[in-house]
Amino acid sequence: QVQLVESGGGLVQAGGSLRLSCAASGRTFSRYVMGWFRQAPVKEREFVAVHNWRGGRVYYADSVEGRFTISRDNAKNTVYLQMNSLKPEDTAVYYCAAASNLILSPQGYEYWGQGTQVTVSS
């Protein structure tokens, strides 16, 4: 069982930065693939970034590549999402999630946080 709690969302102007954190409970955190997803109003939840525990490989959605960075600190049971050069279209509720296998679809994730709102003003 893994419990996830996101923090760090807020209101920022376009071009600004935010750092999201996701604190996880559970002794096996280091064995989970950790992903970030987002969901804007009237849109489906979409993949943003994923960090694989095996080898530390990371993947990003094309829309955030080069602007967002996912990282994790297994000693702190925390995964981060550094978001730079934010755009109004990045506005969404951001969720972290944990999966047993590397997958980019939200359907493959077993555990979810409650989400944190990110709003980017133009």
Buried (B, 14 or more C-beta within 10 A) or exposed (E): EBEBBBEBBEEBEEEBEBBBBBBBEBEEBBEBBBBBBBBBEEEEBBBBBBBBBEEEEBBBBEBBEEBBBBBBEBEEBBBBBBBBEBBEEBBBBBBBBBBEEBBBEBEBBEBBBEBBEBBBEE
